[in-house]
Amino acid sequence: MALCLGQVFSKDKTFRPRKRFEPGTQRFELYKKAQASLKSGLDLRKVVQLPEGENINDWIAVHVVDFFNRINLIYGTVSEFCTERTCPIMSGGLRYEYRWQDGDDYKKPTKLPALKYMNLLMDWIETNINNEDIFPTRVGVPFPKNFQQVCKKILSRLFRVFVHVYIHHFDSICSMGAEAHINTCYKHYYYFISEFSLIEHSELEPLRAMTEKICN
């Protein structure tokens, strides 16, 4: 029997603690606006569009953090099935393999089990979004010139989580009754990155068939 979404996406399955917006800030108000649009039943293509008068970097920042939270939660639901034995390489089927490189502990692209890769990825993203020099939260502090480049890299790497989950753990997702929820999350993500050209189309190739099925 399929579990209800409340059971599937429970807090104890979150892979990392949720990143929250500070109440009273512009970022928090934008987040509430985005969430209200999502719950209104509007076309997701319209939901992702930049609201009139808003700063594009603020809009991107809100969504990057939100996608981090959502995708973190999705992976948390299947992480118990993603072990060094079941997933000895971070991959998307036989054609796509992802190696970890962060310029610090891993200076060269390194082959890792999927679970280890995910741990490093979530740590890396969390470090970036908590860095005030990259994601400023104080009023009047400008975004750095490389802000969108950093966001593109974060979103590109988050896409790899979708690739791995869809290709290697989709049966588990379906058995939990969570397929529709994850498909909606992916559609939201896909329309957002497409709206602002945040990922090269070539990088989306591993899920091309899935994207055509649920996003067109």
TORPAKE-752789 format. One line per field, with one value per atom (N, C-alpha, C, O): residue in three letters; atom name; x, y, z. Coordinates in steps of 0.1 Angstrom, whole numbers, plus 2048, in hexadecimal, padded with zeros to 3 digits. Example, Ala and Ser with C-alpha at 12.3 -4.5 7.8 and 13.67 -1.06 7.14 Angstrom:
residues 2
code	[ALA;ALA;ALA;ALA;SER;SER;SER;SER];
site	[N;CA;C;O;N;CA;C;O];
x	[884;87B;884;88E;880;889;881;886];
y	[7C7;7D3;7DF;7DF;7EA;7F5;800;80B];
z	[84E;84E;84E;855;847;847;84F;850];
//
This chain:
residues 216
code	[MET;MET;MET;MET;ALA;ALA;ALA;ALA;LEU;LEU;LEU;LEU;CYS;CYS;CYS;CYS;LEU;LEU;LEU;LEU;GLY;GLY;GLY;GLY;GLN;GLN;GLN;GLN;VAL;VAL;VAL;VAL;PHE;PHE;PHE;PHE;SER;SER;SER;SER;LYS;LYS;LYS;LYS;ASP;ASP;ASP;ASP;LYS;LYS;LYS;LYS;THR;THR;THR;THR;PHE;PHE;PHE;PHE;ARG;ARG;ARG;ARG;PRO;PRO;PRO;PRO;ARG;ARG;ARG;ARG;LYS;LYS;LYS;LYS;ARG;ARG;ARG;ARG;PHE;PHE;PHE;PHE;GLU;GLU;GLU;GLU;PRO;PRO;PRO;PRO;GLY;GLY;GLY;GLY;THR;THR;THR;THR;GLN;GLN;GLN;GLN;ARG;ARG;ARG;ARG;PHE;PHE;PHE;PHE;GLU;GLU;GLU;GLU;LEU;LEU;LEU;LEU;TYR;TYR;TYR;TYR;LYS;LYS;LYS;LYS;LYS;LYS;LYS;LYS;ALA;ALA;ALA;ALA;GLN;GLN;GLN;GLN;ALA;ALA;ALA;ALA;SER;SER;SER;SER;LEU;LEU;LEU;LEU;LYS;LYS;LYS;LYS;SER;SER;SER;SER;GLY;GLY;GLY;GLY;LEU;LEU;LEU;LEU;ASP;ASP;ASP;ASP;LEU;LEU;LEU;LEU;ARG;ARG;ARG;ARG;LYS;LYS;LYS;LYS;VAL;VAL;VAL;VAL;VAL;VAL;VAL;VAL;GLN;GLN;GLN;GLN;LEU;LEU;LEU;LEU;PRO;PRO;PRO;PRO;GLU;GLU;GLU;GLU;GLY;GLY;GLY;GLY;GLU;GLU;GLU;GLU;ASN;ASN;ASN;ASN;ILE;ILE;ILE;ILE;ASN;ASN;ASN;ASN;ASP;ASP;ASP;ASP;TRP;TRP;TRP;TRP;ILE;ILE;ILE;ILE;ALA;ALA;ALA;ALA;VAL;VAL;VAL;VAL;HIS;HIS;HIS;HIS;VAL;VAL;VAL;VAL;VAL;VAL;VAL;VAL;ASP;ASP;ASP;ASP;PHE;PHE;PHE;PHE;PHE;PHE;PHE;PHE;ASN;ASN;ASN;ASN;ARG;ARG;ARG;ARG;ILE;ILE;ILE;ILE;ASN;ASN;ASN;ASN;LEU;LEU;LEU;LEU;ILE;ILE;ILE;ILE;TYR;TYR;TYR;TYR;GLY;GLY;GLY;GLY;THR;THR;THR;THR;VAL;VAL;VAL;VAL;SER;SER;SER;SER;GLU;GLU;GLU;GLU;PHE;PHE;PHE;PHE;CYS;CYS;CYS;CYS;THR;THR;THR;THR;GLU;GLU;GLU;GLU;ARG;ARG;ARG;ARG;THR;THR;THR;THR;CYS;CYS;CYS;CYS;PRO;PRO;PRO;PRO;ILE;ILE;ILE;ILE;MET;MET;MET;MET;SER;SER;SER;SER;GLY;GLY;GLY;GLY;GLY;GLY;GLY;GLY;LEU;LEU;LEU;LEU;ARG;ARG;ARG;ARG;TYR;TYR;TYR;TYR;GLU;GLU;GLU;GLU;TYR;TYR;TYR;TYR;ARG;ARG;ARG;ARG;TRP;TRP;TRP;TRP;GLN;GLN;GLN;GLN;ASP;ASP;ASP;ASP;GLY;GLY;GLY;GLY;ASP;ASP;ASP;ASP;ASP;ASP;ASP;ASP;TYR;TYR;TYR;TYR;LYS;LYS;LYS;LYS;LYS;LYS;LYS;LYS;PRO;PRO;PRO;PRO;THR;THR;THR;THR;LYS;LYS;LYS;LYS;LEU;LEU;LEU;LEU;PRO;PRO;PRO;PRO;ALA;ALA;ALA;ALA;LEU;LEU;LEU;LEU;LYS;LYS;LYS;LYS;TYR;TYR;TYR;TYR;MET;MET;MET;MET;ASN;ASN;ASN;ASN;LEU;LEU;LEU;LEU;LEU;LEU;LEU;LEU;MET;MET;MET;MET;ASP;ASP;ASP;ASP;TRP;TRP;TRP;TRP;ILE;ILE;ILE;ILE;GLU;GLU;GLU;GLU;THR;THR;THR;THR;ASN;ASN;ASN;ASN;ILE;ILE;ILE;ILE;ASN;ASN;ASN;ASN;ASN;ASN;ASN;ASN;GLU;GLU;GLU;GLU;ASP;ASP;ASP;ASP;ILE;ILE;ILE;ILE;PHE;PHE;PHE;PHE;PRO;PRO;PRO;PRO;THR;THR;THR;THR;ARG;ARG;ARG;ARG;VAL;VAL;VAL;VAL;GLY;GLY;GLY;GLY;VAL;VAL;VAL;VAL;PRO;PRO;PRO;PRO;PHE;PHE;PHE;PHE;PRO;PRO;PRO;PRO;LYS;LYS;LYS;LYS;ASN;ASN;ASN;ASN;PHE;PHE;PHE;PHE;GLN;GLN;GLN;GLN;GLN;GLN;GLN;GLN;VAL;VAL;VAL;VAL;CYS;CYS;CYS;CYS;LYS;LYS;LYS;LYS;LYS;LYS;LYS;LYS;ILE;ILE;ILE;ILE;LEU;LEU;LEU;LEU;SER;SER;SER;SER;ARG;ARG;ARG;ARG;LEU;LEU;LEU;LEU;PHE;PHE;PHE;PHE;ARG;ARG;ARG;ARG;VAL;VAL;VAL;VAL;PHE;PHE;PHE;PHE;VAL;VAL;VAL;VAL;HIS;HIS;HIS;HIS;VAL;VAL;VAL;VAL;TYR;TYR;TYR;TYR;ILE;ILE;ILE;ILE;HIS;HIS;HIS;HIS;HIS;HIS;HIS;HIS;PHE;PHE;PHE;PHE;ASP;ASP;ASP;ASP;SER;SER;SER;SER;ILE;ILE;ILE;ILE;CYS;CYS;CYS;CYS;SER;SER;SER;SER;MET;MET;MET;MET;GLY;GLY;GLY;GLY;ALA;ALA;ALA;ALA;GLU;GLU;GLU;GLU;ALA;ALA;ALA;ALA;HIS;HIS;HIS;HIS;ILE;ILE;ILE;ILE;ASN;ASN;ASN;ASN;THR;THR;THR;THR;CYS;CYS;CYS;CYS;TYR;TYR;TYR;TYR;LYS;LYS;LYS;LYS;HIS;HIS;HIS;HIS;TYR;TYR;TYR;TYR;TYR;TYR;TYR;TYR;TYR;TYR;TYR;TYR;PHE;PHE;PHE;PHE;ILE;ILE;ILE;ILE;SER;SER;SER;SER;GLU;GLU;GLU;GLU;PHE;PHE;PHE;PHE;SER;SER;SER;SER;LEU;LEU;LEU;LEU;ILE;ILE;ILE;ILE;GLU;GLU;GLU;GLU;HIS;HIS;HIS;HIS;SER;SER;SER;SER;GLU;GLU;GLU;GLU;LEU;LEU;LEU;LEU;GLU;GLU;GLU;GLU;PRO;PRO;PRO;PRO;LEU;LEU;LEU;LEU;ARG;ARG;ARG;ARG;ALA;ALA;ALA;ALA;MET;MET;MET;MET;THR;THR;THR;THR;GLU;GLU;GLU;GLU;LYS;LYS;LYS;LYS;ILE;ILE;ILE;ILE;CYS;CYS;CYS;CYS;ASN;ASN;ASN;ASN];
site	[N;CA;C;O;N;CA;C;O;N;CA;C;O;N;CA;C;O;N;CA;C;O;N;CA;C;O;N;CA;C;O;N;CA;C;O;N;CA;C;O;N;CA;C;O;N;CA;C;O;N;CA;C;O;N;CA;C;O;N;CA;C;O;N;CA;C;O;N;CA;C;O;N;CA;C;O;N;CA;C;O;N;CA;C;O;N;CA;C;O;N;CA;C;O;N;CA;C;O;N;CA;C;O;N;CA;C;O;N;CA;C;O;N;CA;C;O;N;CA;C;O;N;CA;C;O;N;CA;C;O;N;CA;C;O;N;CA;C;O;N;CA;C;O;N;CA;C;O;N;CA;C;O;N;CA;C;O;N;CA;C;O;N;CA;C;O;N;CA;C;O;N;CA;C;O;N;CA;C;O;N;CA;C;O;N;CA;C;O;N;CA;C;O;N;CA;C;O;N;CA;C;O;N;CA;C;O;N;CA;C;O;N;CA;C;O;N;CA;C;O;N;CA;C;O;N;CA;C;O;N;CA;C;O;N;CA;C;O;N;CA;C;O;N;CA;C;O;N;CA;C;O;N;CA;C;O;N;CA;C;O;N;CA;C;O;N;CA;C;O;N;CA;C;O;N;CA;C;O;N;CA;C;O;N;CA;C;O;N;CA;C;O;N;CA;C;O;N;CA;C;O;N;CA;C;O;N;CA;C;O;N;CA;C;O;N;CA;C;O;N;CA;C;O;N;CA;C;O;N;CA;C;O;N;CA;C;O;N;CA;C;O;N;CA;C;O;N;CA;C;O;N;CA;C;O;N;CA;C;O;N;CA;C;O;N;CA;C;O;N;CA;C;O;N;CA;C;O;N;CA;C;O;N;CA;C;O;N;CA;C;O;N;CA;C;O;N;CA;C;O;N;CA;C;O;N;CA;C;O;N;CA;C;O;N;CA;C;O;N;CA;C;O;N;CA;C;O;N;CA;C;O;N;CA;C;O;N;CA;C;O;N;CA;C;O;N;CA;C;O;N;CA;C;O;N;CA;C;O;N;CA;C;O;N;CA;C;O;N;CA;C;O;N;CA;C;O;N;CA;C;O;N;CA;C;O;N;CA;C;O;N;CA;C;O;N;CA;C;O;N;CA;C;O;N;CA;C;O;N;CA;C;O;N;CA;C;O;N;CA;C;O;N;CA;C;O;N;CA;C;O;N;CA;C;O;N;CA;C;O;N;CA;C;O;N;CA;C;O;N;CA;C;O;N;CA;C;O;N;CA;C;O;N;CA;C;O;N;CA;C;O;N;CA;C;O;N;CA;C;O;N;CA;C;O;N;CA;C;O;N;CA;C;O;N;CA;C;O;N;CA;C;O;N;CA;C;O;N;CA;C;O;N;CA;C;O;N;CA;C;O;N;CA;C;O;N;CA;C;O;N;CA;C;O;N;CA;C;O;N;CA;C;O;N;CA;C;O;N;CA;C;O;N;CA;C;O;N;CA;C;O;N;CA;C;O;N;CA;C;O;N;CA;C;O;N;CA;C;O;N;CA;C;O;N;CA;C;O;N;CA;C;O;N;CA;C;O;N;CA;C;O;N;CA;C;O;N;CA;C;O;N;CA;C;O;N;CA;C;O;N;CA;C;O;N;CA;C;O;N;CA;C;O;N;CA;C;O;N;CA;C;O;N;CA;C;O;N;CA;C;O;N;CA;C;O;N;CA;C;O;N;CA;C;O;N;CA;C;O;N;CA;C;O;N;CA;C;O;N;CA;C;O;N;CA;C;O;N;CA;C;O;N;CA;C;O;N;CA;C;O;N;CA;C;O;N;CA;C;O;N;CA;C;O;N;CA;C;O;N;CA;C;O;N;CA;C;O;N;CA;C;O;N;CA;C;O;N;CA;C;O;N;CA;C;O;N;CA;C;O;N;CA;C;O;N;CA;C;O;N;CA;C;O;N;CA;C;O;N;CA;C;O;N;CA;C;O;N;CA;C;O;N;CA;C;O;N;CA;C;O;N;CA;C;O;N;CA;C;O;N;CA;C;O;N;CA;C;O;N;CA;C;O;N;CA;C;O;N;CA;C;O;N;CA;C;O;N;CA;C;O;N;CA;C;O;N;CA;C;O;N;CA;C;O;N;CA;C;O;N;CA;C;O;N;CA;C;O;N;CA;C;O;N;CA;C;O;N;CA;C;O];
x	[808;800;809;813;805;80D;80B;800;816;816;811;812;80B;807;813;81E;812;81E;823;82F;81A;81F;829;832;826;82F;83C;847;83A;846;850;85C;84B;853;853;850;857;857;864;86E;865;871;87C;888;87A;885;88C;896;886;88C;894;89A;893;89A;8A9;8AF;8B0;8BE;8C6;8D1;8C2;8C9;8BE;8B3;8C1;8B8;8B4;8BC;8A7;8A2;8A8;8AA;8AB;8B0;8A4;89C;8A3;897;89A;8A5;890;891;88D;884;894;891;884;883;87A;86E;870;879;869;86A;873;874;87B;884;87E;873;883;87E;87E;875;889;88A;87F;87A;87B;870;863;85B;861;854;854;849;85F;85F;85D;855;862;860;851;84B;84B;83C;834;82A;838;831;833;829;83F;841;839;833;839;831;822;81B;81D;80F;80B;800;814;811;811;809;81A;81B;80E;809;809;7FD;7F0;7E5;7F1;7E5;7E0;7D5;7E8;7E4;7E8;7E3;7EF;7F3;7FD;803;7FD;807;815;819;81C;82A;833;83C;830;838;836;83F;82A;828;82D;831;82C;831;83F;843;847;856;85A;865;851;855;857;851;861;865;859;854;855;84A;84E;85A;845;848;84E;849;859;85F;869;86F;86A;873;881;883;88B;899;89B;898;8A1;8A3;8AC;8AA;8B6;8BF;8B8;8BB;8B0;8A8;89F;89E;899;88F;897;892;8A3;8AB;8AF;8AF;8B4;8B8;8AD;8B0;8A1;896;894;892;894;892;89D;89B;8A9;8B5;8B4;8B5;8B1;8AF;8A3;8A4;898;88C;88F;88A;895;898;8A2;8A1;8AB;8B5;8AC;8AF;8A3;89B;892;892;88C;883;88B;886;896;89D;8A4;8A6;8A9;8AE;8A4;8A8;898;88D;88A;888;88A;888;892;88F;89F;8AA;8A9;8AC;8A5;8A4;89A;89C;890;886;88B;886;896;89C;8AA;8B0;8AF;8BD;8C0;8CB;8B5;8B7;8BA;8BF;8B5;8B7;8C4;8C8;8CA;8D5;8E2;8E7;8E7;8F3;8FF;8FE;90A;916;915;91C;90D;90B;901;904;8F6;8ED;8F1;8EE;8F8;8FC;90B;90E;914;922;928;933;921;925;91A;90E;91D;912;910;918;905;902;8F3;8EB;8F1;8E3;8E2;8E3;8E1;8E1;8EF;8F9;8F1;8FE;905;911;8FE;904;90A;913;905;909;90F;909;91A;921;926;92B;923;927;932;931;93C;948;948;945;94D;94D;95A;964;958;964;95F;955;967;963;96E;96D;97A;986;98D;997;987;98D;992;99D;989;98D;98E;995;986;986;98A;981;997;99C;99A;99A;999;997;989;985;983;976;978;981;970;973;966;95B;968;95D;959;962;94C;947;93A;933;937;92A;91F;922;913;909;907;905;906;903;90D;90A;91A;925;924;926;922;921;916;917;90A;8FF;902;8FF;909;90D;916;914;920;929;922;924;918;911;908;909;901;8F9;901;8FD;90C;915;91A;91A;91E;923;918;91B;90C;901;8FE;8FD;8FD;8FA;905;901;911;91C;91A;91C;917;915;909;90A;8FD;8F1;8F2;8EA;8FB;8FC;908;90A;90E;919;913;90E;915;90F;916;910;922;928;922;924;91B;915;906;900;900;8F1;8EF;8EB;8F1;8EF;8E1;8D8;8DF;8D1;8CF;8C3;8D9;8D8;8D3;8D8;8CA;8C4;8D0;8D8;8D0;8D9;8E6;8EF;8E9;8F5;8F2;8EA;8FA;8F8;8FD;905;8F7;8FC;909;90C;912;91F;91D;912;927;926;924;91E;92A;929;91D;91D;914;909;901;8FF;8FD;8F6;8FE;8F9;90B;914;914;914;915;914;907;907;8FC;8EF;8ED;8E7;8F3;8F3;8FA;8F5;905;90C;904;904;8FE;8F6;8EA;8E8;8E3;8D7;8DB;8D4;8E7;8EC;8EF;8EB;8F5;8F8;8EB;8EA;8E1;8D5;8CD;8C6;8CF;8C9;8CE;8C6;8DA;8E0;8D9;8D8;8D3;8CC;8BF;8BB;8B8;8AC;8B0;8A9;8BB;8C0;8C1;8BC;8C8;8CB;8BE;8BC;8B6;8A9;8A0;89A;89E;895;89A;892;8A7;8AC;8AE;8AC;8B3;8B7;8AD;8AD;8A4;89C;88D;885;889;87C;872;866;876;86D;869;85E;873;871;867;85E;869;861;852;849;850;843;83C;831;844;83F;83A;832;840;83C;830;82A;82C;821;825;81C;832;837;83A;840;837;83B;835;83D;829;823;829;82C;82C;833;840;844;848;856;855;85D;84C;84A;847;84C;83F;83B;847;849;84F;85B;865;86B;866;86F;86A;872;85D;857;85A;85E;858;85A;869;86C;872;880;884;88B;87E;881;87C;884;870;86B;873;875;878;87F;88D;890;894;8A1;8A0;8A9;895;893;88F;894;887;883;88F;88F;899;8A4;8B1;8BC;8B0;8BC;8C7;8D3;8C4;8CE;8D6;8E0;8D2;8DA;8DA;8D0;8E6;8E7;8DE;8DE;8D8;8CF;8D6;8D0;8E3;8EA;8EB;8EC;8EB;8EC;8DF;8DF;8D4;8C7;8C4;8BA;8CD;8CB;8C8;8C0;8CE;8CA;8BC;8B7;8B4;8A6;89D;892;8A3;89B;88E;884;88D;881;877;86B;87C;873;86E;862;876;872;868;85E;869;85F;852;847;853;847;83F;832;845;83E;83E;836;846;847;842;841;83E;839;82A;825];
y	[7F4;800;80C;80D;816;822;82B;82B;830;839;847;84B;84E;85C;864;861;870;878;87D;880;87F;883;879;87D;86C;862;861;860;862;861;86C;86A;879;884;88A;896;882;886;88C;88A;895;89C;893;897;887;87E;878;872;87A;874;87F;87C;88B;896;893;890;894;891;89B;898;8A7;8B2;8BB;8BC;8C2;8CC;8D6;8DB;8DA;8E4;8F1;8F6;8F8;906;90F;90E;917;920;92E;933;936;944;94B;947;956;95E;966;96E;964;96B;97A;97F;982;990;995;9A1;98C;990;990;989;997;997;988;984;981;973;96B;962;96D;965;968;95F;975;979;974;970;973;96D;95E;959;958;94A;947;93E;94F;94D;94F;948;959;95C;950;94C;94B;93F;933;92C;931;925;927;91D;933;936;933;92D;937;934;925;920;91E;90F;909;900;90D;907;90C;906;916;91B;913;915;90A;902;909;904;914;91A;911;908;914;90D;90F;91B;905;906;90F;915;90F;918;926;92E;92A;938;93A;945;930;931;936;93D;930;933;941;945;947;954;95F;95F;968;972;97C;982;97D;987;995;999;99D;9AB;9B3;9B2;9B9;9C2;9BB;9C2;9AE;9A7;9A5;9A5;9A3;9A2;993;98A;991;983;97B;96F;981;979;975;96A;97D;979;96E;964;96E;964;957;94C;957;94B;946;93A;94F;94A;943;938;948;941;933;92A;932;925;91B;90F;920;917;911;905;919;914;90A;900;90E;906;8F8;8EE;8F8;8EC;8E3;8D7;8EA;8E2;8DB;8CF;8E2;8DB;8D0;8C5;8D2;8C8;8BC;8B1;8BE;8B3;8AB;89F;8B3;8AC;8A3;898;8A7;89F;893;888;895;88A;87F;873;884;87A;873;867;87A;874;868;85F;869;85E;851;846;852;846;843;839;84B;849;83C;836;836;829;81E;813;820;817;819;811;825;829;827;830;81B;817;815;815;813;810;803;802;7FA;7EE;7EF;7EA;7F6;7F8;802;801;80D;818;81B;826;812;814;820;824;825;831;83A;836;847;851;852;857;84D;84C;84E;84F;84F;84F;844;848;838;82D;82A;82E;823;81F;82A;82A;834;83E;84A;851;84C;859;856;84F;85B;85A;868;86F;86A;877;876;86E;87D;87D;88A;895;889;894;89C;896;8A9;8B2;8BF;8C5;8C4;8D0;8DA;8E5;8D6;8DF;8DF;8E6;8D9;8D8;8CA;8C7;8C2;8B4;8AC;8A2;8AF;8A7;8B1;8B7;8B2;8BB;8B6;8BE;8A9;8A3;89B;896;89A;892;884;87D;881;874;86B;870;85F;855;851;84D;853;850;848;849;841;83B;847;852;844;84E;855;861;84D;852;85C;867;859;862;86E;879;86D;878;882;88E;87C;884;88C;897;885;88C;897;8A2;896;8A0;8AC;8B7;8A8;8B2;8BA;8C7;8B4;8BC;8C5;8D0;8C0;8C8;8D4;8DF;8D2;8DC;8E7;8F3;8E3;8EC;8F4;900;8ED;8F4;8FE;909;8FB;905;911;91C;90F;91B;923;92F;91D;925;92C;935;927;92D;937;93E;939;942;950;952;959;967;96E;977;96A;971;96C;973;961;95C;95E;962;95A;95C;966;962;973;97D;97E;97E;97F;981;98E;992;996;9A3;9AD;9AD;9B6;9C0;9C9;9CE;9CC;9D5;9CF;9D5;9C2;9BB;9B5;9AD;9B9;9B4;9A5;9A0;99F;992;993;99D;989;989;988;983;98C;98C;97D;97B;974;966;95E;952;965;95F;955;949;959;950;944;93A;946;93B;931;925;935;92C;924;918;92C;925;91B;911;91E;915;908;8FD;909;8FD;8F5;8E9;8FC;8F5;8EE;8E2;8F5;8EF;8E3;8D9;8E5;8DA;8CD;8C2;8CF;8C4;8BE;8B2;8C6;8C1;8B9;8AF;8BD;8B5;8A6;89D;8A4;897;88E;882;895;88D;888;87C;890;88C;880;876;881;877;86A;85F;86A;85E;858;84C;860;85B;856;84B;85D;858;84B;842;84A;83E;832;827;835;829;826;81B;830;82E;831;833;831;835;82A;82E;81D;813;816;814;81A;81D;829;829;833;83F;83B;83F;832;82E;826;827;81D;815;81D;819;829;832;83A;841;83A;842;851;859;853;861;865;870;85E;861;86E;876;871;87E;88A;894;888;893;897;8A2;88C;88E;894;89C;88F;894;8A3;8AA;8A7;8B5;8BD;8C8;8B8;8BF;8C1;8CB;8B6;8B7;8C1;8C8;8C1;8CA;8D8;8E1;8DB;8E9;8EC;8F7;8E3;8E5;8E8;8F1;8DF;8E0;8ED;8F3;8F1;8FE;909;913;909;914;915;920;90A;90B;90F;915;90B;90E;91D;923;922;930;93A;944;936;93F;93A;93F;92F;929;927;92B;91F;91D;910;90E;907;8FB;8F9;8FB;8F5;8F1;8E5;8DC;8E6;8DB;8CE;8C3;8CE;8C1;8BA;8AE;8C1;8BB;8B4;8AC;8B8;8B2;8A5;89F;8A1;895;889;881;886;879;877;86C;882;881;887;88B;887;88C;885;88C;878;871;874;876;874;877;885;888;88E;89C;89E;8A5;898;899;893;897;889;882;88A;88B;891;898;8A7;8AD;8AC;8BB;8C1;8CD;8B9;8BE;8BA;8BE];
z	[800;800;800;807;7F8;7F7;804;809;809;814;810;805;81A;817;816;81C;810;80E;81B;81D;825;832;838;840;836;83B;833;838;825;81D;81F;820;81F;820;82E;830;837;845;849;842;853;857;85A;858;860;863;857;859;84C;840;838;82D;83D;836;836;841;82B;82A;831;837;831;838;83E;839;849;84F;845;83D;845;83B;83E;849;833;833;833;82A;83E;83F;83D;83F;838;836;842;849;845;851;84F;846;858;857;857;85F;84F;84F;844;841;83E;834;826;824;81C;80F;809;802;80C;807;80C;805;819;81F;818;815;815;80E;800;7FC;7F9;7EC;7ED;7E4;7F7;7F9;7FB;7F5;803;806;7F9;7F7;7F1;7E5;7DB;7D4;7DA;7D2;7D6;7CE;7E3;7E9;7E6;7E3;7E8;7E6;7D7;7D5;7CE;7C0;7BD;7B5;7C3;7C1;7C6;7C0;7D1;7D7;7D0;7D3;7C8;7C2;7B6;7B1;7B1;7A6;799;78E;799;78D;784;78A;777;76F;774;776;776;77B;772;777;765;75C;760;75E;765;769;777;77B;780;78E;78E;797;785;786;781;783;77A;774;77F;789;77C;785;787;77E;794;797;793;795;78F;78B;796;7A1;793;79D;7A7;7AF;7A5;7AE;7A8;79C;7B0;7AC;7A8;7AF;79C;797;7A0;7A2;7A6;7AE;7BB;7C0;7C1;7CD;7C9;7D1;7BD;7B9;7B7;7BA;7B1;7AF;7BC;7BE;7C5;7D2;7DA;7E0;7DA;7E0;7DB;7E2;7CE;7C7;7C9;7CB;7C9;7CB;7D9;7DB;7E3;7F1;7F2;7F8;7EB;7EC;7E5;7EA;7D9;7D2;7DA;7DB;7E1;7EA;7F4;7F7;7FB;805;7FF;805;7F4;7EE;7E9;7EC;7E2;7DD;7E8;7E7;7F2;7FE;804;808;805;80B;802;807;7F5;7EC;7ED;7EE;7ED;7EF;7FC;7FD;806;814;814;81C;80B;80B;805;808;7FD;7F7;7FC;7F7;804;809;80F;80E;816;81C;812;815;805;7FB;7F2;7EA;7F5;7ED;7F6;7FD;7F5;7FD;7F4;7E8;7FA;7F3;7EB;7E0;7EF;7E8;7DC;7D1;7DE;7D3;7C9;7BD;7CE;7C5;7C8;7CD;7C3;7C6;7BE;7C1;7B4;7AC;7AB;7A9;7AC;7AA;79B;793;797;788;785;78E;778;773;768;75C;76C;762;75E;765;753;74E;746;745;742;739;740;73B;74C;753;761;769;763;770;774;76D;781;787;791;79A;78F;798;7A0;79B;7AD;7B6;7B5;7B5;7B5;7B5;7BC;7B8;7C6;7CD;7CE;7D4;7C9;7CA;7D7;7D9;7E1;7EE;7F2;7EF;7F8;7FB;7EE;7EE;7E4;7D8;7CC;7C6;7CA;7C0;7B2;7A8;7B0;7A3;7A3;7AE;798;797;79D;798;7A7;7AE;7AE;7B1;7AA;7AA;7B8;7C0;7BC;7C9;7C9;7BF;7D4;7D5;7D6;7DA;7D1;7D0;7DE;7DE;7E8;7F5;7FA;7FF;7F8;7FC;7F3;7F8;7E6;7DD;7E2;7E3;7E6;7EB;7F7;7F9;801;80D;80A;80F;801;7FE;7F6;7F9;7EE;7E6;7EF;7EE;7F9;801;80B;80E;80F;818;810;815;803;7FB;7F8;7F9;7F5;7F2;7FF;7FF;80A;817;81A;81F;818;81A;812;817;805;7FC;800;800;803;806;813;816;81C;829;829;833;81E;81D;819;80E;822;820;815;80F;811;806;7F8;7EE;7F8;7EC;7EC;7E2;7F8;7F9;805;810;802;80C;811;809;81E;823;82A;82C;82C;832;827;81C;82C;823;81E;826;811;80B;807;800;80A;806;7F8;7F7;7EE;7E1;7DF;7E6;7D5;7D1;7CA;7C4;7CC;7C5;7B6;7B1;7AE;79F;79A;790;7A2;79D;7A3;7A2;7A8;7AF;7A6;7AA;79A;792;78D;78B;78C;788;793;790;79F;7AA;7AB;7AD;7A8;7A8;79D;79F;791;786;78A;786;791;795;79F;79F;7A9;7B3;7AC;7AF;7A3;79D;793;792;78D;784;78D;789;798;7A1;7A7;7A9;7AA;7B0;7A5;7A8;798;78E;78E;78B;792;793;79D;79C;7A7;7B1;7AB;7AD;7A3;79C;792;792;78B;782;78A;785;795;79C;7A2;7A1;7A8;7AE;7A3;7A5;798;78E;788;785;785;77E;787;783;793;79C;7A7;7AD;7AB;7B6;7B4;7BD;7A7;7A4;7A8;7AC;7A9;7AE;7BC;7C0;7C4;7D2;7D4;7DC;7CB;7CB;7C8;7CF;7BE;7BA;7C5;7C8;7CC;7D6;7E2;7EA;7E4;7EF;7EB;7F4;7DE;7DA;7D8;7D9;7D6;7D5;7C7;7C5;7BD;7AF;7AB;7A5;7AE;7A9;7B0;7A9;7BD;7C4;7BE;7BC;7BC;7B6;7A8;7A4;7A0;793;793;78B;79C;79D;7A1;79C;7AB;7AF;7A3;7A1;79B;790;785;780;783;779;77E;776;78A;790;78E;789;791;78F;780;77D;778;76A;763;75C;767;761;766;75F;773;778;771;76D;770;76A;75B;755;755;747;745;73C;74E;74E;74E;747;756;757;751;754;749;742;74C;74A;757;761;75F;767;756;753;744;73D;740;731;72E;736;722;71E;71E;720;71A;719;726;727;731;73F;742;74B;73C;73F;738;73A;72F;726;72E;729;73A;741;743;744;745;748;73D;73F;731;725;723;722;724;722;72D;72A;739;744;744;747;740;73F;734;736;729;71E;722;71E;72B;72F;739;738;743;74D;74C;753;743;743;736;735;72C;71F;71D;713];
//
